[in-house]
């Protein structure tokens, strides 16, 4: 049981760490350069056992006295594969190894390839100790995975060995619904983000705003004025990136019209929403016609990126080779990206003066609140233990 306690503790740590690192690894389709996902050779496990300090004793760390290796199969944001080959190389995971004395040998698979590579891994019968997204990837879900002898049922152990986690989730009906299978099992740990958060949206060239002496726009009219100024004063036409659907990733450009317009099953986006108990189909609404008229005007005035209709369906501009190239080379000034792009993309740019800043989803009138804004869900990124794990 002591071993079980330790692996449950490690799973909880994984839930927290990978909840921050995974990004949209299981949801997105990537551009041509991001489709490789090698079953990598991770960095070597540390040879030394970390010293025990008063602080580590109080926290219950390390989890084990001798360095122990556990294997992990996990989806990863394809963008991360530009920087690392697996989660084993991530600084956060390395720190976790240092604190817990448990080395994670990770097989990291690009999220857009998970549906292809997961069945191959399962068919071999050679599972890693832990894996994520069983509920999404295993045919028949978690119950089938347990019945087929792939995953173990964690529910008998949670109240005793993960009491804080158990008490948090058992008292919220919406949590229990997500955690519990049809057979009453809890097969996976899920990170609980109590308030949700937004980690993606439009990013603007702050240095371009400064050059035309303008602030970050918050309304459609202000965004129009900014794009026009970039075109006329800086010689930067067609500076607004939009996705191939023409509506902005995650409804970012139609949000202010009260519309959920994105159709992208991979990210669970559909053009339906509810107003006062009535289901609405976005493309039939008068507000959508108003949006199309506005964007047609912007397009005719050379304010919108002309290549958007030919691009693949992607989560952010960085996964479109054409959009990324145009942005890094100073042709695009407003793009939909992730929070990390604000710091990372200037370093990759050929323009040493590039400074980026986030922009809220625009609204029609100053001070209005958006209604369709997409938050990261409170429950995301699932983790379980397989029957191959000898430490349980």
C-alpha positions as CSV (number, residue, x, y, z in Angstrom):
1,X,0.0,0.0,0.0
2,X,2.9,2.3,0.6
3,X,3.9,1.9,-3.1
4,X,0.3,2.7,-4.1
5,X,0.4,5.9,-2.0
6,X,3.5,7.0,-3.7
7,X,2.3,6.4,-7.2
8,X,-1.0,8.2,-6.4
9,X,1.0,11.1,-5.1
10,X,3.1,11.1,-8.3
11,X,-0.1,11.0,-10.4
12,X,-1.3,14.1,-8.6
13,X,1.9,15.8,-9.3
14,X,1.6,14.9,-13.0
15,X,-1.9,16.2,-13.1
16,X,-0.6,19.6,-12.0
17,X,2.5,19.7,-14.1
18,X,1.1,18.4,-17.3
19,X,-2.0,20.5,-16.9
20,X,0.2,23.5,-17.4
21,X,2.5,22.0,-20.0
22,X,0.2,20.0,-22.2
23,X,-1.5,23.0,-23.8
24,X,-3.8,21.7,-26.5
25,X,-1.9,18.6,-27.3
26,X,-4.9,16.4,-27.7
27,X,-7.0,18.8,-29.7
28,X,-5.2,20.4,-32.5
29,X,-4.2,19.7,-36.0
30,X,-0.8,21.0,-37.0
31,X,1.0,22.3,-40.0
32,X,3.3,20.2,-42.2
33,X,6.4,20.6,-40.1
34,X,4.7,19.5,-36.9
35,X,3.6,16.1,-37.8
36,X,6.5,14.1,-36.4
37,X,6.2,12.4,-33.1
38,X,9.0,10.0,-32.5
39,X,8.9,7.5,-29.6
40,X,11.9,9.4,-28.3
41,X,14.9,8.5,-26.4
42,X,14.5,10.8,-23.4
43,X,17.3,12.4,-21.4
44,X,19.2,10.2,-19.0
45,X,17.9,9.7,-15.5
46,X,19.9,11.5,-12.8
47,X,22.5,9.3,-11.1
48,X,22.4,10.9,-7.7
49,X,19.7,10.7,-5.1
50,X,18.6,14.2,-3.9
51,X,19.7,15.3,-0.4
52,X,17.0,15.2,2.2
53,X,16.4,18.6,3.7
54,X,14.1,19.8,6.6
55,X,11.8,21.3,3.9
56,X,11.6,18.1,1.9
57,X,10.9,16.1,5.1
58,X,8.0,18.4,5.9
59,X,6.5,18.0,2.4
60,X,6.9,14.2,2.3
61,X,9.5,14.4,-0.4
62,X,11.2,12.6,-1.9
63,X,8.5,10.0,-2.5
64,X,11.1,7.1,-2.5
65,X,14.5,6.7,-1.0
66,X,16.2,5.2,-4.1
67,X,15.9,6.6,-7.6
68,X,12.9,4.9,-9.3
69,X,12.0,4.9,-12.9
70,X,8.4,5.0,-14.2
71,X,7.4,5.1,-17.9
72,X,4.8,7.5,-19.3
73,X,2.9,7.8,-22.6
74,X,1.6,11.3,-23.1
75,X,0.3,13.6,-25.8
76,X,2.1,16.8,-26.2
77,X,1.4,20.1,-27.9
78,X,3.0,19.9,-31.4
79,X,4.5,23.3,-30.9
80,X,6.6,22.0,-28.0
81,X,8.2,19.4,-30.3
82,X,10.0,22.3,-31.9
83,X,11.9,22.7,-28.7
84,X,12.1,19.3,-26.9
85,X,11.8,15.7,-28.0
86,X,9.8,14.6,-25.0
87,X,8.5,15.8,-21.6
88,X,11.6,14.2,-20.0
89,X,13.6,17.2,-21.2
90,X,11.2,19.8,-19.8
91,X,12.6,21.8,-16.9
92,X,9.5,21.4,-14.9
93,X,9.6,17.6,-15.2
94,X,13.3,17.6,-14.4
95,X,12.6,19.6,-11.2
96,X,9.8,17.1,-10.3
97,X,12.4,14.3,-10.7
98,X,14.7,16.2,-8.4
99,X,12.1,16.6,-5.7
100,X,10.4,13.2,-5.9
101,X,13.4,10.9,-6.8
102,X,11.1,9.4,-9.4
103,X,12.4,9.6,-13.0
104,X,9.8,9.8,-15.7
105,X,10.8,8.2,-19.0
106,X,8.4,9.8,-21.3
107,X,7.1,8.8,-24.7
108,X,5.6,12.0,-26.0
109,X,3.3,12.0,-29.0
110,X,2.1,15.1,-30.9
111,X,-1.6,15.6,-30.0
112,X,-2.7,15.7,-33.6
113,X,-1.2,12.1,-34.1
114,X,-2.6,10.6,-31.0
115,X,-5.6,8.9,-32.7
116,X,-3.2,7.1,-35.0
117,X,-0.4,6.2,-32.6
118,X,-2.5,5.2,-29.5
119,X,-4.1,2.1,-31.1
120,X,-0.7,1.0,-32.3
121,X,0.7,1.2,-28.8
122,X,-2.3,-0.6,-27.3
123,X,-2.2,-3.4,-29.8
124,X,1.4,-4.3,-28.8
125,X,0.3,-5.1,-25.2
126,X,3.4,-3.3,-24.0
127,X,2.1,-0.4,-22.0
128,X,3.9,2.3,-20.1
129,X,3.3,2.5,-16.4
130,X,1.0,5.5,-16.9
131,X,-0.7,7.1,-19.8
132,X,-3.1,10.0,-20.5
133,X,-6.4,10.5,-22.3
134,X,-7.7,6.9,-22.0
135,X,-11.3,8.3,-21.8
136,X,-10.7,10.0,-25.1
137,X,-8.6,7.5,-27.0
138,X,-9.5,4.0,-25.9
139,X,-12.4,2.4,-27.8
140,X,-15.3,2.2,-25.4
141,X,-13.6,4.6,-22.9
142,X,-12.3,3.9,-19.4
143,X,-14.6,1.1,-18.5
144,X,-13.6,-0.9,-21.6
145,X,-9.9,-0.2,-20.8
146,X,-10.4,-1.7,-17.3
147,X,-12.5,-4.7,-18.6
148,X,-9.8,-5.4,-21.2
149,X,-7.0,-5.4,-18.6
150,X,-5.3,-2.2,-19.8
151,X,-6.0,0.2,-17.0
152,X,-6.7,-0.2,-13.2
153,X,-9.6,1.2,-11.3
154,X,-8.3,3.8,-8.8
155,X,-11.6,4.5,-7.0
156,X,-11.1,2.0,-4.1
157,X,-7.9,3.7,-3.0
158,X,-8.7,7.5,-3.4
159,X,-10.4,8.2,-0.1
160,X,-7.6,6.7,1.9
161,X,-4.5,7.6,-0.2
162,X,-5.6,10.8,-1.9
163,X,-8.1,12.3,0.6
164,X,-7.7,15.9,-0.4
165,X,-8.3,15.2,-4.0
166,X,-11.2,12.9,-3.2
167,X,-12.9,15.5,-1.0
168,X,-12.5,18.1,-3.6
169,X,-14.2,16.2,-6.4
170,X,-16.8,14.1,-4.6
171,X,-18.8,17.1,-3.4
172,X,-19.3,18.7,-6.8
173,X,-21.9,17.1,-9.1
174,X,-20.2,18.3,-12.3
175,X,-16.9,16.9,-11.1
176,X,-18.3,13.5,-10.2
177,X,-19.9,13.3,-13.6
178,X,-16.6,13.8,-15.3
179,X,-14.6,11.6,-12.9
180,X,-16.9,8.6,-12.7
181,X,-17.5,6.1,-15.5
182,X,-20.9,4.4,-16.2
183,X,-19.8,1.5,-14.0
184,X,-19.0,3.8,-11.1
185,X,-15.2,3.6,-11.5
186,X,-12.6,6.4,-11.3
187,X,-9.9,5.3,-13.7
188,X,-8.1,8.6,-14.2
189,X,-6.9,11.6,-12.3
190,X,-8.1,14.9,-13.8
191,X,-6.6,18.3,-13.0
192,X,-9.1,20.6,-11.4
193,X,-8.8,24.2,-12.4
194,X,-11.2,25.9,-10.0
195,X,-11.9,29.0,-12.0
196,X,-10.9,28.2,-15.5
197,X,-8.5,30.4,-17.4
198,X,-7.8,31.8,-20.9
199,X,-4.4,31.1,-22.4
200,X,-5.0,32.0,-26.1
201,X,-6.3,35.0,-28.0
202,X,-5.3,37.7,-30.4
203,X,-1.7,39.0,-30.1
204,X,-0.7,42.4,-31.5
205,X,2.6,44.1,-32.4
206,X,3.0,46.5,-29.5
207,X,5.8,48.3,-31.3
208,X,3.5,48.9,-34.3
209,X,0.9,50.4,-32.0
210,X,3.5,52.6,-30.5
211,X,4.6,53.7,-33.9
212,X,1.1,55.0,-34.8
213,X,0.5,56.2,-31.2
214,X,-2.5,54.0,-30.6
215,X,-3.6,51.8,-27.7
216,X,-4.7,48.2,-27.7
217,X,-8.1,48.1,-29.4
218,X,-11.1,46.8,-27.5
219,X,-13.9,47.4,-30.0
220,X,-14.3,46.5,-33.7
221,X,-14.1,50.2,-34.7
222,X,-10.9,50.6,-32.8
223,X,-9.4,47.5,-34.4
224,X,-10.4,48.9,-37.8
225,X,-8.7,52.1,-37.0
226,X,-5.5,50.3,-35.9
227,X,-5.4,48.2,-39.0
228,X,-6.0,51.2,-41.2
229,X,-3.2,53.1,-39.5
230,X,-0.8,50.2,-39.9
231,X,-1.6,50.1,-43.6
232,X,-1.5,53.9,-44.4
233,X,1.3,55.0,-41.9
234,X,3.5,52.0,-41.7
235,X,3.0,50.4,-45.1
236,X,1.6,47.2,-43.5
237,X,-1.5,46.1,-45.4
238,X,-3.4,42.8,-44.8
239,X,-2.0,42.7,-41.2
240,X,-4.9,40.9,-39.6
241,X,-4.6,37.1,-39.4
242,X,-7.8,35.1,-39.6
243,X,-8.2,31.3,-39.7
244,X,-9.5,29.4,-42.7
245,X,-13.1,29.6,-41.4
246,X,-12.9,33.4,-41.6
247,X,-14.4,33.8,-38.1
248,X,-11.3,33.9,-35.8
249,X,-10.0,31.0,-33.8
250,X,-12.1,30.1,-30.8
251,X,-14.8,32.6,-31.9
252,X,-12.4,35.4,-31.1
253,X,-13.7,37.7,-33.8
254,X,-17.4,36.8,-33.6
255,X,-17.6,36.8,-29.8
256,X,-18.5,40.5,-29.8
257,X,-21.5,39.8,-32.0
258,X,-22.7,37.2,-29.5
259,X,-22.0,34.3,-31.9
260,X,-20.3,30.9,-31.6
261,X,-19.3,30.4,-35.2
262,X,-16.4,28.0,-35.2
263,X,-16.9,24.5,-36.6
264,X,-14.0,22.3,-35.6
265,X,-14.9,18.9,-34.1
266,X,-11.2,18.3,-33.2
267,X,-11.4,21.1,-30.7
268,X,-15.1,20.4,-29.8
269,X,-16.3,23.6,-31.4
270,X,-19.7,23.8,-33.1
271,X,-21.7,26.8,-34.3
272,X,-24.5,26.3,-31.8
273,X,-25.2,28.2,-28.6
274,X,-28.1,28.8,-26.2
275,X,-29.9,32.0,-25.5
276,X,-32.7,32.0,-22.9
277,X,-33.1,28.3,-23.3
278,X,-33.3,28.4,-27.1
279,X,-30.7,26.7,-29.2
280,X,-29.3,29.0,-31.9
281,X,-27.5,28.1,-35.1
282,X,-24.9,30.9,-35.7
283,X,-25.0,31.0,-39.5
284,X,-28.7,31.8,-39.6
285,X,-28.5,34.8,-37.3
286,X,-28.7,38.4,-38.5
287,X,-25.7,39.2,-36.4
288,X,-23.6,36.8,-38.5
289,X,-24.7,38.7,-41.6
290,X,-23.5,41.9,-39.9
291,X,-20.2,40.2,-39.1
292,X,-19.7,39.1,-42.8
293,X,-20.5,42.6,-44.0
294,X,-17.9,44.0,-41.7
295,X,-15.2,41.5,-42.7
296,X,-16.0,42.0,-46.4
297,X,-15.3,45.7,-46.0
298,X,-12.1,45.0,-44.2
299,X,-11.0,42.5,-46.8
300,X,-11.7,44.9,-49.7
301,X,-9.7,47.6,-47.9
302,X,-6.7,45.3,-47.7
303,X,-6.8,45.0,-43.9
304,X,-7.2,41.2,-43.7
305,X,-4.6,38.5,-44.5
306,X,-5.3,37.3,-48.1
307,X,-4.0,33.7,-47.7
308,X,-6.5,32.6,-45.0
309,X,-8.9,30.5,-47.3
310,X,-6.1,28.2,-48.4
311,X,-4.8,27.3,-44.9
312,X,-5.3,24.1,-42.9
313,X,-7.5,24.1,-39.8
314,X,-5.1,24.9,-37.0
315,X,-5.3,26.0,-33.4
316,X,-3.1,29.1,-33.7
317,X,-1.2,31.0,-36.4
318,X,2.1,29.3,-35.4
319,X,0.8,26.0,-36.8
320,X,0.3,27.6,-40.3
321,X,3.7,27.7,-42.0
322,X,2.5,30.6,-44.2
323,X,1.1,32.6,-41.3
324,X,4.1,32.0,-39.1
325,X,6.5,33.1,-41.9
326,X,4.6,36.2,-42.6
327,X,4.4,37.1,-38.9
328,X,8.1,36.6,-38.3
329,X,9.0,38.6,-41.4
330,X,6.9,41.6,-40.4
331,X,3.8,41.2,-42.6
332,X,1.2,40.3,-40.0
333,X,0.6,42.4,-36.9
334,X,-2.4,40.8,-35.3
335,X,-2.5,37.1,-34.9
336,X,-4.3,34.5,-32.8
337,X,-1.8,32.7,-30.7
338,X,-1.1,31.3,-27.3
339,X,0.2,33.1,-24.2
340,X,3.7,31.7,-24.6
341,X,4.0,33.2,-28.1
342,X,4.2,36.7,-26.5
343,X,7.7,35.9,-25.2
344,X,8.8,33.2,-27.6
345,X,8.0,34.7,-31.0
346,X,10.1,37.9,-30.7
347,X,13.1,35.7,-30.1
348,X,12.4,33.8,-33.3
349,X,11.8,36.9,-35.4
350,X,14.2,38.7,-37.7
351,X,13.0,42.0,-36.2
352,X,14.9,42.9,-33.0
353,X,12.3,45.6,-32.2
354,X,9.3,43.2,-32.1
355,X,7.3,43.6,-28.9
356,X,4.0,41.7,-28.5
357,X,0.9,42.3,-26.3
358,X,-2.5,40.5,-25.9
359,X,-5.8,41.9,-27.1
360,X,-9.2,41.1,-25.6
361,X,-11.9,39.8,-28.0
362,X,-13.3,43.0,-29.6
363,X,-16.9,44.1,-28.9
364,X,-19.3,46.5,-30.7
365,X,-19.4,49.2,-28.0
366,X,-16.9,50.2,-25.4
367,X,-17.4,48.5,-22.1
368,X,-19.6,45.6,-23.4
369,X,-18.9,42.1,-22.1
370,X,-18.3,39.2,-24.3
371,X,-20.6,36.1,-24.0
372,X,-18.9,33.4,-26.1
373,X,-15.4,33.6,-24.7
374,X,-13.7,30.3,-24.5
375,X,-12.1,29.3,-21.2
376,X,-9.9,26.3,-20.7
377,X,-12.2,23.8,-19.0
378,X,-12.1,23.2,-15.3
379,X,-11.5,19.5,-16.0
380,X,-8.9,18.6,-18.5
381,X,-5.9,16.3,-19.1
382,X,-6.6,12.8,-17.7
383,X,-4.0,10.4,-16.2
384,X,-4.3,6.8,-15.2
385,X,-2.2,3.8,-14.2
386,X,-1.9,0.7,-16.5
387,X,-1.9,-2.9,-15.5
388,X,1.8,-3.0,-16.6
389,X,2.9,-0.9,-13.7
390,X,4.8,-3.1,-11.2
391,X,4.9,-0.3,-8.6
392,X,1.2,-0.6,-7.8
